[in-house]
Amino acid sequence: MEESDSVLIHELIDLCIHKEKENYAINSLEIKKTIHFGLRTLLMSMMDIEKNHVKMLMELRLKPNLTDYFDETQLPEKQDWIALFKDVHFGDAMAYLDFLTMLILREEKMAKLYQLFCEACSDNEMCFHCKTLEEDTRKKRSWALDRYELEILSLRLSF
């Protein structure tokens, strides 16, 4: 394969790195301003995973012959995976429950992005790493959903 054949997988990895760094920055901002201890704890745990994901992705990005590990014909069109995030918006003045909703949606979209990696993976060892990224992200989504449901329950009990 020619070197230009691996452009799509490199762009997908770059998008994942960008999104993980963006998520880290958003979580860092929210930690500084939230009054909710539970959210602060959740976000710190998520940031640890995001930092680890960036490291894993950067190592992956530097691998020679990346196309040996992935079948790019199994990837959807570039505009499709970029469009995954069109409805995920962070606002600096978001209400607490709105922020949690955005967090859940964001992690759902990231898991889908990592699922694309898994579907295009053609090497068992690489598939394991891709699946780890996906499962870690699903775990973060589950944590955010648990926090949201706990907050909804506490609101209902307070009435």
BELCORHU-V656838 format. One record per residue. N is the residue number from 1. RES is the residue in one letter. PHI is phi in radians with two decimals (NA if undefined). PSI is psi as a letter, one per 30 degrees, with the letter a starting at -180 (999 if undefined). OMEGA is omega in whole degrees, -180 to 180 (999 if undefined). Layout:
N_RES_PHI_PSI_OMEGA ; N_RES_PHI_PSI_OMEGA
//
This chain:
1_M_NA_k_177 ; 2_E_-1.34_l_-179 ; 3_E_-1.04_e_-178 ; 4_S_-1.17_f_180 ; 5_D_-1.14_f_-177 ; 6_S_-1.60_g_-178 ; 7_V_-1.06_e_-176 ; 8_L_-1.08_e_-179 ; 9_I_-1.16_e_176 ; 10_H_-1.13_e_179 ; 11_E_-1.15_e_178 ; 12_L_-1.14_e_177 ; 13_I_-1.09_e_178 ; 14_D_-1.07_e_177 ; 15_L_-1.10_e_179 ; 16_C_-1.09_e_178 ; 17_I_-1.06_e_180 ; 18_H_-1.03_e_-178 ; 19_K_-1.17_e_178 ; 20_E_-1.11_e_178 ; 21_K_-1.16_e_177 ; 22_E_-1.10_e_178 ; 23_N_-1.08_e_179 ; 24_Y_-1.05_e_-179 ; 25_A_-1.13_e_179 ; 26_I_-1.10_e_-180 ; 27_N_-1.11_e_179 ; 28_S_-1.08_e_177 ; 29_L_-1.10_e_-177 ; 30_E_-1.18_e_178 ; 31_I_-1.02_e_-177 ; 32_K_-1.20_f_-174 ; 33_K_-1.89_f_-175 ; 34_T_-1.32_k_175 ; 35_I_-1.76_f_-176 ; 36_H_-1.61_j_-179 ; 37_F_-1.03_e_-180 ; 38_G_-1.06_e_178 ; 39_L_-1.17_e_180 ; 40_R_-1.03_e_179 ; 41_T_-1.11_e_178 ; 42_L_-1.02_e_-177 ; 43_L_-1.15_e_177 ; 44_M_-1.10_e_177 ; 45_S_-1.13_e_179 ; 46_M_-1.14_e_180 ; 47_M_-1.13_e_176 ; 48_D_-1.04_e_180 ; 49_I_-1.19_e_180 ; 50_E_-1.08_e_178 ; 51_K_-1.11_e_178 ; 52_N_-1.14_e_178 ; 53_H_-1.10_e_179 ; 54_V_-1.05_e_179 ; 55_K_-1.06_e_180 ; 56_M_-1.07_e_-178 ; 57_L_-1.19_e_179 ; 58_M_-1.16_e_175 ; 59_E_-1.12_e_178 ; 60_L_-1.09_e_-179 ; 61_R_-1.03_e_-177 ; 62_L_-1.51_f_-179 ; 63_K_-1.09_k_175 ; 64_P_-1.27_l_177 ; 65_N_0.93_h_-178 ; 66_L_-1.00_e_-179 ; 67_T_-1.19_f_176 ; 68_D_-1.23_f_-177 ; 69_Y_-1.76_f_-175 ; 70_F_-2.33_k_173 ; 71_D_-1.84_j_-175 ; 72_E_-1.13_f_177 ; 73_T_-1.19_f_179 ; 74_Q_-1.53_f_179 ; 75_L_-1.49_k_174 ; 76_P_-1.22_l_178 ; 77_E_-1.07_k_-177 ; 78_K_-0.95_e_-178 ; 79_Q_-1.12_f_179 ; 80_D_-1.22_e_180 ; 81_W_-1.39_f_174 ; 82_I_-1.26_e_-179 ; 83_A_-1.17_f_178 ; 84_L_-0.90_e_-171 ; 85_F_-1.74_g_-175 ; 86_K_-1.12_f_-178 ; 87_D_-1.80_g_178 ; 88_V_-1.87_j_-176 ; 89_H_-2.21_k_176 ; 90_F_-1.86_k_174 ; 91_G_-2.09_k_-177 ; 92_D_-1.06_f_-177 ; 93_A_-1.94_h_-179 ; 94_M_-1.21_k_173 ; 95_A_-1.20_l_-175 ; 96_Y_-0.94_e_-178 ; 97_L_-1.18_e_175 ; 98_D_-1.15_e_178 ; 99_F_-1.10_e_179 ; 100_L_-1.08_e_178 ; 101_T_-1.09_e_178 ; 102_M_-1.09_e_180 ; 103_L_-1.07_e_179 ; 104_I_-1.08_e_-180 ; 105_L_-1.11_e_-180 ; 106_R_-1.06_e_-180 ; 107_E_-1.22_e_175 ; 108_E_-1.06_e_-179 ; 109_K_-1.19_e_178 ; 110_M_-1.11_e_178 ; 111_A_-1.07_e_178 ; 112_K_-1.12_e_178 ; 113_L_-1.09_e_178 ; 114_Y_-1.22_f_175 ; 115_Q_-1.11_e_176 ; 116_L_-1.05_e_175 ; 117_F_-1.00_e_-177 ; 118_C_-1.04_e_-179 ; 119_E_-1.18_f_-179 ; 120_A_-1.64_f_-176 ; 121_C_-1.23_k_-180 ; 122_S_-2.15_g_-178 ; 123_D_-2.25_k_-175 ; 124_N_-1.03_e_-179 ; 125_E_-1.13_e_179 ; 126_M_-1.16_e_177 ; 127_C_-1.05_e_178 ; 128_F_-1.05_e_179 ; 129_H_-1.13_e_179 ; 130_C_-1.14_e_179 ; 131_K_-1.14_e_176 ; 132_T_-1.07_e_177 ; 133_L_-1.03_e_-179 ; 134_E_-1.13_e_-178 ; 135_E_-1.17_e_176 ; 136_D_-1.01_e_-178 ; 137_T_-1.23_e_176 ; 138_R_-1.12_e_177 ; 139_K_-1.12_e_179 ; 140_K_-1.09_e_178 ; 141_R_-1.09_e_180 ; 142_S_-1.09_e_178 ; 143_W_-1.06_e_-179 ; 144_A_-1.14_e_178 ; 145_L_-1.13_e_177 ; 146_D_-1.05_e_180 ; 147_R_-1.10_e_179 ; 148_Y_-1.06_e_-179 ; 149_E_-1.10_e_177 ; 150_L_-1.11_e_180 ; 151_E_-1.18_e_178 ; 152_I_-1.10_e_179 ; 153_L_-1.08_e_-179 ; 154_S_-1.16_e_176 ; 155_L_-1.15_e_180 ; 156_R_-1.16_e_-179 ; 157_L_-1.27_f_-178 ; 158_S_-1.38_f_180 ; 159_F_-1.64_999_999
//
